[in-house]
Amino acid sequence: MNEKLIQNFIERALAEDVGNGDHTSNACIKPDSVAEAELLVKDVGVVAGVSLAEKIFKYADPDADFSILIPDGKDIDHGQVVFRVQCNARALLLTERLVLNAMQRMSGIATLSSRFAIEVEDLDVTILDTRKTTPLLRFLEKWAVKIGGCSNYRFGLYDWIMIKDNHIDACGGIEKAIDRVHDYFKDNDIELGITIEVRNLVELHTVLQHGKVTRIMMDNFEIPILREAVATVQHKFETEASGGITLQNVRSYAETGVDFISVGALTHSAGSLDLSLKIVK
């Protein structure tokens, strides 16, 4: 994970919360007070954000002593302790909410991602996240997806070409859109993977005849039609399914033989795990 990105996140998040000072702690707690706290699990799932929590505490107090009992990516249950931290008491209280907010969100995403991964663990398919993330928190949410056992798709508009239905319609057709992408590559001396979305078997055959893409994404295909589409492609291009994928049907989609399944729900529909930071002495 990009250390500069993490540092910037911590600085901005604390600036948002602390403003000109944590007046409650400054009033109640002596400047040199030291406290020890532990992160208590009050839910069931997969923990994520432990390494981030350590960075947050050590940002506020470089001398913080941080002991990991359960690392990122492990299953957790009610009553377990994930980590213990001993540091300046004011620093502990200053960062408490940031640590909890980040870890609860990340653990919720990791838990849902783990459930998707388990559903298809014996099949040759990759579950991908999407750009349906919280603005400015994408790196945390995609980090959590990986901790949970799924994979990241593109991080933004800059690292992969995805020609979707709106691009095709605005451009004037599938062939034109693909050709313009390759002209753009040549003019700008860049090269990226290319996914093109198809809405039906007619569009699929158009792509197969034209070529010049990396992956074909079948959007909102019913499972029998998806199976036919995958068989038609015959591994000439990577295949991807998207749209309406849930925990209940992901295995059925995977059994069609599709290479990738993109699931926006990994980030946009994940809940938060209930975690609590308690001072123990």
N, C-alpha and C positions, 0 to 999 in steps of 0.2 A: 504494500500500500504506500502511496506517495506521502512521504513524511511532511512535505510542505503543505499539502492539502489538509492533512490532519491538524497541523499547527495552526493554520489559518482558521479552520473550523473551531478549534478550541478557543482561540482568541476572540472570534466574532460571537460565538455562543455565550461566552462569559461576559463580553461587553454588553450584549443584549440583556442579560439577567442581572448583572451587578450594577451597571450604571456608574454612579459616583461613589459606590461603596455598599457593602453588606452591613447596613446600620444596625440591624438586630444583633448579629454576631459581634460586631465591634463594641456594642454597648454591653453585651452579656459576658463575653469571653475575654480573658486576659490575653494579651498579644503572644505570650510565650507558652500558652497552654498546649498540651499534647493530648490527643485522643486516639482511641483505637475503635474501629468499626468493622462490621462484617456485612456482606451482602447476603441476605436471606431469601431463599426461593419460596414463593407462595403459590406456585403454579406447576404445571407439567409441560415440558417441552425441550427445546434445544437452546443452550445458552450461546449468546453472541455479544461481542463488545467488551470482553474482559481485557483484552490488550489495549483497547481504546481507553477504558477506565483507568488503567495504570498510567497511561500518558497524561490523562487529565489531572490526576492527583499529583503526579510529579511535575506538571507544569505549575500548579499552584504551590507546591512545596517540593523542591528538588531533593530534599532529604527524606521524603516519604518512604516508608518500608511497606512494600506491597507483596503479599503472599498469595499465589494462585492455588486454590484447592481443586477447582474444576475448570479446565481450559475451554476456550472457544470450541464449539462444535460438538460438545458432549451432551448427552441426555441429562436432564435435571428433573427433580421431583420435590414435592412439598417438604420444607424443613431443612433442605440441604444448604450448606454455606458455600458460596462460589469463591469468595476471596476475603482476605482480611487486610486492612490497611491501617497503619499507624502513622500519623503525621500531625502537623500543627492543627489545632482544633478549628481555628478560624478558616484555614484552607480547606479542611474537610467539609465544613458547613457551606463554604462558598461554592464548592464543586458538586455537592451532593445531588442537587436536582439535575444538573447537566448529565452526570453519570447515569442516573436512573432513567431519565428521558431517553437517552441514547440507547442504553442497554435493553430497556423494555421494548422499544421499537425494533431494534436489531434482532432481539431474541424471538419476537413474534414472527418476523420474516424468515429467520433461520428455521423456526419450527415448521412453518408452512412449507418451506422449500424442502425440508427433510421428508415431510410426508409425501410430497410429489415424487421425490427421488426414490423413496422406498417402493412406491407403487409400480415403478418400472425398472427396478434395479437389476433384474435378470434379462432385460431386453436391450438391444443395441440401438438406443435412442438417447439423445441429449435434451434435457429440459432447459430452456433458456428463459431469462427474464426479458423485460422490454424497457422502453423509455417512460413507462407509466410510473414515474417516481415523484417523490415530493421535491419541488424545486429547491435547489441548493443542498439537498441531502442525498442526491443520487449515489454518491460514492459510498456513503454509509449503507444505504439500502442494497446496493449491488454487492458490497462486501459481505453483508449478511446472507445474501442468496448463496454465495460461494461457500460460506461457513456451513450452511444448511445442506450442501451437497448438490446444488444445481449449478448452472453455468451462466456467465454473463454474455449477453448479445452485444450490440454496439453501445458504447458509452454516450454517444451523442450523434449529432448529424454529421460529424466530421470524420468518423473512422470506419464507416461502411455505407455503401450506397444501398438505399432501399426504395425501389420504384413502386409506389403504391397506386391504388386506383385513381386517386386525385391527380397524381403526376401524369398517369397515362391519359386520363381524360383531358387534362389541360394541355398536354403536349400534342395530342392528336392521334394516339395509337401506340401499341406496344412496340412495334418495330422502330418508330421514330424516337421513342423514349430511350430505348436501348442504344441506338446509334448516337444519339446526342450525348449520352453518358460517355461513350468511347471517344467522341470528339472532344469532350470536356477534359478527359484524361490526357489526351494528346496535347491539347492547348496549354494545360496547366502542369504537365509533367508529373502526374500523380497516378497511382494505381491502387484501387481498393476492391474489396469483394463486392459483388453485385447480387442483391436479392430482388426479384421481381414478383409482385403479387398477381395471382390470377384468381378470377372469380368463378370460373366454370371450365369445363373440359375444352370448349372452343378456344378460349384464351390460352389454355395449356398447350394445345397443339400449335398455336401461333408461336409461342415461345420456343417450343421444341424445333420448329422449322427454322426459326431465326437464329437461335443460339446466343452466344456471347454473354452469358450470365454465369454466376457462380451457383446460385440457389433459386429454386422456385418455391414460393410460399403459397400454399393453398389456403385461402381465407374462407372460413365458415363453410367448409365442405362437410357434408354429412359423411359418416364413416364409410358406407359402401362406395360412395363416389370417390372419397379419398383413397380407398384401397385400389380402385381402378386407376386413379391418377398416378399413384406411386408405381404401379405395375407398368403403366404406359411410359413413364420416364426411364425405366430400366437402368437406373444408376448413371445416366448420362450427365445429370446434374444433381446436386444436393437437393433434398426435398424437405419442406417444412410445413407443419400444420399450425394454424392459429385460429383464434376465435371460438369462444364458448368452451374452452378447456377447463374442466374441473377435476377435483380429486376423484369424483365418482366415475368420470369417463376417460381420464387420461390414459389408462391402460388400454382401453379399446382403441384409442387413437394410435397409441404406440404399436399395437399389434398389426397395424396396416403395413408396417415396414418403413414408415417415414423416418428420416434421419434426425430431424429436429422438431421439437414442439415448443412454441413460444407461449408463455403464460403470463399475461399482465397481472393476474391475481397475486402472483408471488409478492409483489410490492404494493399494489393499490388496494388489495383486499385483506392483507394480513393484519391481525390484531396485535395487541401488545401483551407480553407476559408480565405477570404480577411479581415484582421484585421489590425488596425493601432494604434500605441501608440503615443499620441500627448501631449506635454507639454502645460498645460493651464495657468500656472503661476509659 
